Amino acid sequence: MTRGKKTDGLMRHLRDNKQMDINGSRQKKELLQMGYYHGYKGYRFIKDKSDPIPLTKFDELKAIYDFDMNLKSLLYPHIMTIETAVKNYTIDTLVPHGSIELDYAFKHFLLDYKSEPVGSKDYNTKMKDRLTLKKKIDNEISYKYAKNDIVTHFLRSDTMPLWAIFEIIDMSTFGNFLKCLNQPLRIENADNLGLTHTAVLNDGNLVHDIIFLLKPLRNAVAHNNVVFDCRFAGKTRARNSVKSYVNVETGVQQIQFKYLIDYFILIVLLLKKLGYNKTELKKIIRLFQDETELLRTKIPTSLWNRINGSDLNVKITDLTTYAQT
């Protein structure tokens, strides 16, 4: 039987086996608050356990933990706003084209597979995407029936509007919905959101590419997982079209989505498109910058650069200029 350690034992373990300076009642309470397994073990490396952070002071680890928690608190409401708004803009795009009931959408809107030769590889891939989307939505409706008042009400009325579907599906499924729309509707939706630029090809894919890119961050923030080092991205890679668009639209260089600042830049861009004013954007940017500067005072500069990128302040300056134009 495996026996755990009380907090005093964990502190001795950190001192004796991890060469970490941790002592006293204050740090004991801080370790209890952050947790040894969720806290210390989750923040002792960057992206992967094979890249440990060479920390010898508990206060430095606590600073990274606080930085991570504060960024999640900052980002959460804005990511939720973006998710909700993009869903509403999509409804707004589709309304002029007919009914917004689910069955009508599958018959008239979600037809991207028809843009490919019947039986071709691309046709089969897009058809499978459409079938998978339908299965996921049907499964969600089945699961939520009699548990969710909205679903129950509309099923008993023998209809299911898209806005009700958007209330119950996750961000990934919503991204797949956007992906399955026929191209003219995808392009119209991007235009409706203001996500087009004459210098970037508008093939209608930008909106769902952004949704898929933000999905892991959204989930990490919502479920209180680590975000400071972008480990949430996993195998998700930003498409070149998204990188190019963010660069051209904001004027910020070196957008690679390797550091959290690039995700933050995308979020600010989207908030501006959704109507946030200059004062609101300036406040959000300042809060992000304040957190990064506070962390700078508490950990070695070399580690700060590994976490944030050596060009963070340049990006913040360019982002502020964009937000104020």
C-alpha positions as YAML, in Angstrom:
chain: A
units: angstrom
residues:
- id: 1
  name: MET
  ca: [0.00, 0.00, 0.00]
- id: 2
  name: THR
  ca: [1.38, 3.41, -1.02]
- id: 3
  name: ARG
  ca: [1.39, 5.92, 1.80]
- id: 4
  name: GLY
  ca: [1.28, 9.65, 1.17]
- id: 5
  name: LYS
  ca: [3.23, 12.34, 2.97]
- id: 6
  name: LYS
  ca: [1.91, 15.09, 5.19]
- id: 7
  name: THR
  ca: [2.91, 18.60, 4.19]
- id: 8
  name: ASP
  ca: [5.88, 18.67, 6.59]
- id: 9
  name: GLY
  ca: [7.15, 15.48, 4.96]
- id: 10
  name: LEU
  ca: [6.69, 16.93, 1.50]
- id: 11
  name: MET
  ca: [8.66, 20.02, 2.51]
- id: 12
  name: ARG
  ca: [11.50, 17.80, 3.79]
- id: 13
  name: HIS
  ca: [11.35, 15.87, 0.52]
- id: 14
  name: LEU
  ca: [11.70, 19.12, -1.45]
- id: 15
  name: ARG
  ca: [14.63, 20.26, 0.69]
- id: 16
  name: ASP
  ca: [16.48, 16.93, 0.79]
- id: 17
  name: ASN
  ca: [15.79, 15.50, -2.67]
- id: 18
  name: LYS
  ca: [14.95, 18.51, -4.85]
- id: 19
  name: GLN
  ca: [17.38, 21.01, -3.29]
- id: 20
  name: MET
  ca: [14.57, 23.55, -2.90]
- id: 21
  name: ASP
  ca: [14.64, 26.17, -0.18]
- id: 22
  name: ILE
  ca: [11.25, 25.86, 1.53]
- id: 23
  name: ASN
  ca: [10.72, 26.53, 5.23]
- id: 24
  name: GLY
  ca: [8.40, 28.09, 7.73]
- id: 25
  name: SER
  ca: [4.66, 28.36, 8.33]
- id: 26
  name: ARG
  ca: [4.06, 30.87, 5.50]
- id: 27
  name: GLN
  ca: [5.51, 28.64, 2.81]
- id: 28
  name: LYS
  ca: [3.79, 25.62, 4.35]
- id: 29
  name: LYS
  ca: [0.42, 27.40, 3.98]
- id: 30
  name: GLU
  ca: [1.31, 28.43, 0.43]
- id: 31
  name: LEU
  ca: [2.17, 24.83, -0.48]
- id: 32
  name: LEU
  ca: [-1.12, 23.69, 1.01]
- id: 33
  name: GLN
  ca: [-3.00, 26.34, -0.98]
- id: 34
  name: MET
  ca: [-1.38, 25.50, -4.31]
- id: 35
  name: GLY
  ca: [-1.04, 21.78, -3.67]
- id: 36
  name: TYR
  ca: [2.03, 19.61, -4.03]
- id: 37
  name: TYR
  ca: [0.70, 17.54, -6.94]
- id: 38
  name: HIS
  ca: [-1.27, 20.19, -8.83]
- id: 39
  name: GLY
  ca: [1.10, 22.96, -7.79]
- id: 40
  name: TYR
  ca: [4.72, 21.96, -7.35]
- id: 41
  name: LYS
  ca: [4.66, 18.99, -9.73]
- id: 42
  name: GLY
  ca: [2.71, 20.96, -12.33]
- id: 43
  name: TYR
  ca: [4.98, 24.00, -12.33]
- id: 44
  name: ARG
  ca: [8.43, 22.46, -12.07]
- id: 45
  name: PHE
  ca: [8.90, 22.22, -15.83]
- id: 46
  name: ILE
  ca: [8.23, 24.11, -19.07]
- id: 47
  name: LYS
  ca: [5.90, 22.33, -21.52]
- id: 48
  name: ASP
  ca: [7.34, 18.87, -20.82]
- id: 49
  name: LYS
  ca: [8.81, 17.06, -17.83]
- id: 50
  name: SER
  ca: [11.99, 16.58, -19.84]
- id: 51
  name: ASP
  ca: [12.54, 20.36, -19.60]
- id: 52
  name: PRO
  ca: [12.64, 21.01, -15.83]
- id: 53
  name: ILE
  ca: [12.90, 24.50, -14.40]
- id: 54
  name: PRO
  ca: [16.13, 24.81, -12.36]
- id: 55
  name: LEU
  ca: [14.48, 26.35, -9.32]
- id: 56
  name: THR
  ca: [16.07, 26.29, -5.87]
- id: 57
  name: LYS
  ca: [13.68, 28.69, -4.12]
- id: 58
  name: PHE
  ca: [10.06, 27.91, -3.34]
- id: 59
  name: ASP
  ca: [9.21, 31.62, -3.66]
- id: 60
  name: GLU
  ca: [10.22, 31.47, -7.34]
- id: 61
  name: LEU
  ca: [7.97, 28.51, -7.99]
- id: 62
  name: LYS
  ca: [5.14, 30.25, -6.13]
- id: 63
  name: ALA
  ca: [5.68, 33.32, -8.33]
- id: 64
  name: ILE
  ca: [5.23, 31.23, -11.49]
- id: 65
  name: TYR
  ca: [2.15, 29.61, -9.98]
- id: 66
  name: ASP
  ca: [0.64, 33.01, -9.12]
- id: 67
  name: PHE
  ca: [1.48, 34.29, -12.59]
- id: 68
  name: ASP
  ca: [-0.34, 31.36, -14.14]
- id: 69
  name: MET
  ca: [-3.40, 31.69, -11.90]
- id: 70
  name: ASN
  ca: [-3.67, 35.45, -12.45]
- id: 71
  name: LEU
  ca: [-3.43, 35.07, -16.23]
- id: 72
  name: LYS
  ca: [-6.23, 32.50, -16.20]
- id: 73
  name: SER
  ca: [-8.40, 34.91, -14.20]
- id: 74
  name: LEU
  ca: [-7.64, 37.63, -16.73]
- id: 75
  name: LEU
  ca: [-8.25, 35.51, -19.82]
- id: 76
  name: TYR
  ca: [-11.31, 33.51, -18.77]
- id: 77
  name: PRO
  ca: [-14.09, 36.12, -19.20]
- id: 78
  name: HIS
  ca: [-12.68, 37.33, -22.53]
- id: 79
  name: ILE
  ca: [-12.38, 33.84, -24.02]
- id: 80
  name: MET
  ca: [-15.96, 33.11, -22.95]
- id: 81
  name: THR
  ca: [-17.09, 36.38, -24.53]
- id: 82
  name: ILE
  ca: [-15.35, 35.46, -27.79]
- id: 83
  name: GLU
  ca: [-16.87, 31.97, -27.89]
- id: 84
  name: THR
  ca: [-20.38, 33.28, -27.25]
- id: 85
  name: ALA
  ca: [-20.04, 36.17, -29.70]
- id: 86
  name: VAL
  ca: [-18.72, 34.06, -32.58]
- id: 87
  name: LYS
  ca: [-21.68, 31.72, -32.13]
- id: 88
  name: ASN
  ca: [-24.08, 34.67, -32.20]
- id: 89
  name: TYR
  ca: [-22.40, 36.21, -35.25]
- id: 90
  name: THR
  ca: [-22.68, 32.86, -37.01]
- id: 91
  name: ILE
  ca: [-26.43, 32.79, -36.35]
- id: 92
  name: ASP
  ca: [-26.61, 36.36, -37.63]
- id: 93
  name: THR
  ca: [-24.83, 35.28, -40.83]
- id: 94
  name: LEU
  ca: [-27.16, 32.34, -41.45]
- id: 95
  name: VAL
  ca: [-30.51, 33.98, -40.66]
- id: 96
  name: PRO
  ca: [-30.92, 35.70, -44.06]
- id: 97
  name: HIS
  ca: [-30.37, 32.39, -45.86]
- id: 98
  name: GLY
  ca: [-33.35, 30.52, -44.46]
- id: 99
  name: SER
  ca: [-34.49, 28.67, -41.37]
- id: 100
  name: ILE
  ca: [-32.01, 28.27, -38.53]
- id: 101
  name: GLU
  ca: [-33.40, 24.92, -37.47]
- id: 102
  name: LEU
  ca: [-30.86, 22.11, -37.23]
- id: 103
  name: ASP
  ca: [-32.40, 19.93, -39.93]
- id: 104
  name: TYR
  ca: [-32.51, 22.84, -42.37]
- id: 105
  name: ALA
  ca: [-28.88, 23.65, -41.62]
- id: 106
  name: PHE
  ca: [-27.75, 20.14, -42.52]
- id: 107
  name: LYS
  ca: [-29.76, 20.22, -45.76]
- id: 108
  name: HIS
  ca: [-28.81, 23.72, -46.91]
- id: 109
  name: PHE
  ca: [-25.79, 25.12, -45.01]
- id: 110
  name: LEU
  ca: [-23.48, 22.25, -44.05]
- id: 111
  name: LEU
  ca: [-22.66, 21.25, -47.61]
- id: 112
  name: ASP
  ca: [-18.94, 21.83, -48.02]
- id: 113
  name: TYR
  ca: [-18.47, 18.21, -49.12]
- id: 114
  name: LYS
  ca: [-20.38, 19.03, -52.32]
- id: 115
  name: SER
  ca: [-17.56, 21.34, -53.42]
- id: 116
  name: GLU
  ca: [-15.42, 18.24, -54.14]
- id: 117
  name: PRO
  ca: [-15.74, 15.60, -56.88]
- id: 118
  name: VAL
  ca: [-17.96, 12.77, -55.68]
- id: 119
  name: GLY
  ca: [-15.87, 9.91, -54.31]
- id: 120
  name: SER
  ca: [-12.60, 11.86, -54.23]
- id: 121
  name: LYS
  ca: [-10.36, 11.83, -51.16]
- id: 122
  name: ASP
  ca: [-11.40, 15.36, -50.21]
- id: 123
  name: TYR
  ca: [-15.08, 14.53, -50.75]
- id: 124
  name: ASN
  ca: [-14.81, 11.52, -48.45]
- id: 125
  name: THR
  ca: [-12.93, 13.50, -45.80]
- id: 126
  name: LYS
  ca: [-15.47, 16.31, -45.78]
- id: 127
  name: MET
  ca: [-18.39, 13.89, -45.83]
- id: 128
  name: LYS
  ca: [-16.89, 12.10, -42.83]
- id: 129
  name: ASP
  ca: [-16.50, 15.46, -41.05]
- id: 130
  name: ARG
  ca: [-20.19, 16.17, -41.68]
- id: 131
  name: LEU
  ca: [-21.30, 12.75, -40.47]
- id: 132
  name: THR
  ca: [-19.11, 13.04, -37.37]
- id: 133
  name: LEU
  ca: [-20.60, 16.47, -36.66]
- id: 134
  name: LYS
  ca: [-24.13, 15.08, -36.90]
- id: 135
  name: LYS
  ca: [-23.27, 12.19, -34.61]
- id: 136
  name: LYS
  ca: [-21.74, 14.48, -31.99]
- id: 137
  name: ILE
  ca: [-24.73, 16.82, -32.04]
- id: 138
  name: ASP
  ca: [-27.19, 13.92, -31.88]
- id: 139
  name: ASN
  ca: [-25.29, 12.37, -28.98]
- id: 140
  name: GLU
  ca: [-25.25, 15.67, -27.11]
- id: 141
  name: ILE
  ca: [-28.99, 16.17, -27.65]
- id: 142
  name: SER
  ca: [-29.67, 12.62, -26.46]
- id: 143
  name: TYR
  ca: [-27.51, 13.09, -23.37]
- id: 144
  name: LYS
  ca: [-29.04, 16.45, -22.47]
- id: 145
  name: TYR
  ca: [-32.67, 15.43, -23.01]
- id: 146
  name: ALA
  ca: [-34.62, 15.66, -19.73]
- id: 147
  name: LYS
  ca: [-31.52, 17.21, -18.13]
- id: 148
  name: ASN
  ca: [-31.38, 20.49, -20.01]
- id: 149
  name: ASP
  ca: [-34.56, 22.59, -20.12]
- id: 150
  name: ILE
  ca: [-33.73, 24.14, -23.49]
- id: 151
  name: VAL
  ca: [-33.15, 20.79, -25.19]
- id: 152
  name: THR
  ca: [-36.19, 19.23, -23.58]
- id: 153
  name: HIS
  ca: [-38.46, 22.10, -24.59]
- id: 154
  name: PHE
  ca: [-37.48, 22.14, -28.24]
- id: 155
  name: LEU
  ca: [-37.47, 18.38, -28.70]
- id: 156
  name: ARG
  ca: [-41.01, 18.26, -27.37]
- id: 157
  name: SER
  ca: [-41.85, 20.95, -29.91]
- id: 158
  name: ASP
  ca: [-40.29, 18.76, -32.63]
- id: 159
  name: THR
  ca: [-37.77, 21.40, -33.64]
- id: 160
  name: MET
  ca: [-34.24, 22.39, -32.63]
- id: 161
  name: PRO
  ca: [-32.92, 25.86, -33.50]
- id: 162
  name: LEU
  ca: [-29.20, 26.35, -34.03]
- id: 163
  name: TRP
  ca: [-28.91, 28.81, -31.16]
- id: 164
  name: ALA
  ca: [-30.09, 26.05, -28.81]
- id: 165
  name: ILE
  ca: [-27.55, 23.64, -30.33]
- id: 166
  name: PHE
  ca: [-24.78, 26.20, -29.87]
- id: 167
  name: GLU
  ca: [-25.73, 26.40, -26.18]
- id: 168
  name: ILE
  ca: [-24.92, 22.74, -25.58]
- id: 169
  name: ILE
  ca: [-22.03, 21.85, -27.89]
- id: 170
  name: ASP
  ca: [-18.39, 22.32, -26.98]
- id: 171
  name: MET
  ca: [-15.96, 24.60, -28.78]
- id: 172
  name: SER
  ca: [-14.49, 21.77, -30.85]
- id: 173
  name: THR
  ca: [-17.88, 20.71, -32.18]
- id: 174
  name: PHE
  ca: [-18.71, 24.32, -32.96]
- id: 175
  name: GLY
  ca: [-15.45, 24.58, -34.90]
- id: 176
  name: ASN
  ca: [-16.45, 21.52, -36.89]
- id: 177
  name: PHE
  ca: [-19.85, 23.12, -37.60]
- id: 178
  name: LEU
  ca: [-18.09, 26.16, -39.06]
- id: 179
  name: LYS
  ca: [-15.74, 23.91, -41.05]
- id: 180
  name: CYS
  ca: [-18.66, 22.05, -42.64]
- id: 181
  name: LEU
  ca: [-20.42, 25.22, -43.83]
- id: 182
  name: ASN
  ca: [-20.24, 25.76, -47.58]
- id: 183
  name: GLN
  ca: [-17.50, 28.19, -48.59]
- id: 184
  name: PRO
  ca: [-19.69, 31.21, -49.49]
- id: 185
  name: LEU
  ca: [-21.24, 31.08, -46.02]
- id: 186
  name: ARG
  ca: [-17.82, 30.69, -44.37]
- id: 187
  name: ILE
  ca: [-16.54, 33.74, -46.24]
- id: 188
  name: GLU
  ca: [-19.66, 35.73, -45.37]
- id: 189
  name: ASN
  ca: [-19.27, 34.77, -41.71]
- id: 190
  name: ALA
  ca: [-15.63, 35.90, -41.68]
- id: 191
  name: ASP
  ca: [-16.70, 39.21, -43.25]
- id: 192
  name: ASN
  ca: [-19.49, 39.57, -40.68]
- id: 193
  name: LEU
  ca: [-16.94, 39.17, -37.89]
- id: 194
  name: GLY
  ca: [-14.53, 41.58, -39.56]
- id: 195
  name: LEU
  ca: [-11.93, 38.81, -39.89]
- id: 196
  name: THR
  ca: [-10.80, 39.63, -43.39]
- id: 197
  name: HIS
  ca: [-7.88, 41.61, -44.75]
- id: 198
  name: THR
  ca: [-7.01, 42.47, -48.33]
- id: 199
  name: ALA
  ca: [-3.44, 41.24, -47.78]
- id: 200
  name: VAL
  ca: [-4.53, 37.77, -46.63]
- id: 201
  name: LEU
  ca: [-6.36, 35.16, -48.70]
- id: 202
  name: ASN
  ca: [-10.00, 34.92, -47.61]
- id: 203
  name: ASP
  ca: [-10.87, 31.28, -48.30]
- id: 204
  name: GLY
  ca: [-13.46, 31.14, -45.53]
- id: 205
  name: ASN
  ca: [-11.36, 28.98, -43.22]
- id: 206
  name: LEU
  ca: [-10.01, 31.62, -40.86]
- id: 207
  name: VAL
  ca: [-12.87, 31.56, -38.34]
- id: 208
  name: HIS
  ca: [-12.79, 27.84, -37.65]
- id: 209
  name: ASP
  ca: [-8.98, 27.84, -37.71]
- id: 210
  name: ILE
  ca: [-9.05, 30.43, -34.92]
- id: 211
  name: ILE
  ca: [-11.68, 28.47, -32.98]
- id: 212
  name: PHE
  ca: [-9.59, 25.28, -33.15]
- id: 213
  name: LEU
  ca: [-6.49, 27.22, -32.06]
- id: 214
  name: LEU
  ca: [-8.22, 28.80, -29.06]
- id: 215
  name: LYS
  ca: [-10.05, 25.64, -27.99]
- id: 216
  name: PRO
  ca: [-7.16, 24.10, -25.97]
- id: 217
  name: LEU
  ca: [-6.50, 27.42, -24.21]
- id: 218
  name: ARG
  ca: [-10.20, 27.83, -23.47]
- id: 219
  name: ASN
  ca: [-10.37, 24.35, -21.96]
- id: 220
  name: ALA
  ca: [-7.19, 24.82, -19.93]
- id: 221
  name: VAL
  ca: [-8.46, 28.10, -18.49]
- id: 222
  name: ALA
  ca: [-11.93, 26.70, -17.78]
- id: 223
  name: HIS
  ca: [-10.57, 23.59, -16.05]
- id: 224
  name: ASN
  ca: [-7.75, 25.33, -14.17]
- id: 225
  name: ASN
  ca: [-4.93, 23.60, -16.02]
- id: 226
  name: VAL
  ca: [-1.47, 25.12, -16.54]
- id: 227
  name: VAL
  ca: [-1.29, 27.80, -19.25]
- id: 228
  name: PHE
  ca: [1.87, 29.88, -18.67]
- id: 229
  name: ASP
  ca: [4.05, 27.74, -20.97]
- id: 230
  name: CYS
  ca: [1.38, 26.89, -23.62]
- id: 231
  name: ARG
  ca: [1.56, 23.17, -22.85]
- id: 232
  name: PHE
  ca: [-2.19, 23.16, -23.44]
- id: 233
  name: ALA
  ca: [-1.50, 23.39, -27.17]
- id: 234
  name: GLY
  ca: [-0.17, 19.84, -27.31]
- id: 235
  name: LYS
  ca: [-0.10, 18.82, -30.95]
- id: 236
  name: THR
  ca: [-2.31, 21.74, -32.02]
- id: 237
  name: ARG
  ca: [-0.39, 24.01, -34.34]
- id: 238
  name: ALA
  ca: [-1.45, 27.42, -35.59]
- id: 239
  name: ARG
  ca: [-2.07, 27.46, -39.31]
- id: 240
  name: ASN
  ca: [0.04, 29.85, -41.35]
- id: 241
  name: SER
  ca: [-3.09, 31.69, -42.41]
- id: 242
  name: VAL
  ca: [-3.84, 32.59, -38.78]
- id: 243
  name: LYS
  ca: [-0.25, 33.69, -38.12]
- id: 244
  name: SER
  ca: [-0.26, 35.83, -41.26]
- id: 245
  name: TYR
  ca: [-3.62, 37.38, -40.47]
- id: 246
  name: VAL
  ca: [-2.68, 38.33, -36.91]
- id: 247
  name: ASN
  ca: [0.64, 39.77, -38.12]
- id: 248
  name: VAL
  ca: [-0.91, 41.80, -40.95]
- id: 249
  name: GLU
  ca: [-3.90, 42.98, -38.92]
- id: 250
  name: THR
  ca: [-2.03, 44.04, -35.77]
- id: 251
  name: GLY
  ca: [1.41, 44.83, -37.13]
- id: 252
  name: VAL
  ca: [2.99, 42.62, -34.44]
- id: 253
  name: GLN
  ca: [5.94, 40.59, -35.75]
- id: 254
  name: GLN
  ca: [7.05, 37.02, -35.04]
- id: 255
  name: ILE
  ca: [3.60, 35.57, -34.35]
- id: 256
  name: GLN
  ca: [4.28, 31.85, -33.88]
- id: 257
  name: PHE
  ca: [2.02, 30.90, -30.94]
- id: 258
  name: LYS
  ca: [4.99, 29.50, -29.08]
- id: 259
  name: TYR
  ca: [4.43, 31.85, -26.14]
- id: 260
  name: LEU
  ca: [1.22, 32.90, -24.39]
- id: 261
  name: ILE
  ca: [1.67, 36.50, -25.56]
- id: 262
  name: ASP
  ca: [0.71, 35.46, -29.11]
- id: 263
  name: TYR
  ca: [-2.55, 33.92, -27.91]
- id: 264
  name: PHE
  ca: [-3.16, 37.10, -25.92]
- id: 265
  name: ILE
  ca: [-2.58, 39.20, -29.05]
- id: 266
  name: LEU
  ca: [-5.16, 37.13, -30.92]
- id: 267
  name: ILE
  ca: [-7.64, 37.57, -28.07]
- id: 268
  name: VAL
  ca: [-7.17, 41.35, -28.07]
- id: 269
  name: LEU
  ca: [-7.60, 41.40, -31.86]
- id: 270
  name: LEU
  ca: [-10.89, 39.49, -31.56]
- id: 271
  name: LEU
  ca: [-12.15, 41.69, -28.74]
- id: 272
  name: LYS
  ca: [-11.46, 44.75, -30.88]
- id: 273
  name: LYS
  ca: [-13.40, 43.20, -33.77]
- id: 274
  name: LEU
  ca: [-16.26, 42.52, -31.35]
- id: 275
  name: GLY
  ca: [-16.46, 46.18, -30.39]
- id: 276
  name: TYR
  ca: [-14.31, 46.64, -27.29]
- id: 277
  name: ASN
  ca: [-13.27, 50.28, -27.13]
- id: 278
  name: LYS
  ca: [-9.76, 51.70, -26.75]
- id: 279
  name: THR
  ca: [-10.08, 52.20, -23.00]
- id: 280
  name: GLU
  ca: [-11.20, 48.63, -22.41]
- id: 281
  name: LEU
  ca: [-8.44, 47.19, -24.58]
- id: 282
  name: LYS
  ca: [-5.79, 49.38, -22.96]
- id: 283
  name: LYS
  ca: [-6.85, 48.14, -19.52]
- id: 284
  name: ILE
  ca: [-6.71, 44.48, -20.56]
- id: 285
  name: ILE
  ca: [-3.25, 44.92, -22.09]
- id: 286
  name: ARG
  ca: [-1.99, 46.77, -19.03]
- id: 287
  name: LEU
  ca: [-3.20, 44.00, -16.71]
- id: 288
  name: PHE
  ca: [-1.39, 41.39, -18.80]
- id: 289
  name: GLN
  ca: [1.78, 43.48, -18.88]
- id: 290
  name: ASP
  ca: [1.62, 44.10, -15.12]
- id: 291
  name: GLU
  ca: [1.56, 40.36, -14.47]
- id: 292
  name: THR
  ca: [4.57, 39.75, -16.70]
- id: 293
  name: GLU
  ca: [6.51, 42.59, -15.05]
- id: 294
  name: LEU
  ca: [5.68, 41.32, -11.57]
- id: 295
  name: LEU
  ca: [7.00, 37.90, -12.53]
- id: 296
  name: ARG
  ca: [10.17, 39.51, -13.91]
- id: 297
  name: THR
  ca: [10.98, 40.85, -10.43]
- id: 298
  name: LYS
  ca: [10.67, 37.42, -8.82]
- id: 299
  name: ILE
  ca: [12.53, 34.98, -11.06]
- id: 300
  name: PRO
  ca: [15.86, 35.02, -12.98]
- id: 301
  name: THR
  ca: [15.80, 36.95, -16.25]
- id: 302
  name: SER
  ca: [16.89, 33.88, -18.24]
- id: 303
  name: LEU
  ca: [13.89, 31.92, -16.93]
- id: 304
  name: TRP
  ca: [11.53, 34.85, -17.55]
- id: 305
  name: ASN
  ca: [12.67, 34.92, -21.19]
- id: 306
  name: ARG
  ca: [12.07, 31.18, -21.54]
- id: 307
  name: ILE
  ca: [8.52, 31.62, -20.28]
- id: 308
  name: ASN
  ca: [7.54, 34.84, -22.06]
- id: 309
  name: GLY
  ca: [9.97, 35.24, -24.97]
- id: 310
  name: SER
  ca: [12.65, 37.89, -25.12]
- id: 311
  name: ASP
  ca: [10.53, 40.10, -27.43]
- id: 312
  name: LEU
  ca: [7.44, 40.28, -25.20]
- id: 313
  name: ASN
  ca: [7.76, 44.00, -24.47]
- id: 314
  name: VAL
  ca: [8.15, 44.81, -28.16]
- id: 315
  name: LYS
  ca: [4.99, 42.85, -28.88]
- id: 316
  name: ILE
  ca: [3.14, 44.58, -26.05]
- id: 317
  name: THR
  ca: [4.13, 47.98, -27.43]
- id: 318
  name: ASP
  ca: [2.98, 47.09, -30.97]
- id: 319
  name: LEU
  ca: [-0.23, 45.55, -29.64]
- id: 320
  name: THR
  ca: [-1.00, 48.70, -27.65]
- id: 321
  name: THR
  ca: [-0.53, 50.79, -30.79]
- id: 322
  name: TYR
  ca: [-2.93, 48.51, -32.69]
- id: 323
  name: ALA
  ca: [-5.51, 48.64, -29.90]
- id: 324
  name: GLN
  ca: [-5.47, 52.44, -29.86]
- id: 325
  name: THR
  ca: [-5.95, 52.93, -33.61]
...
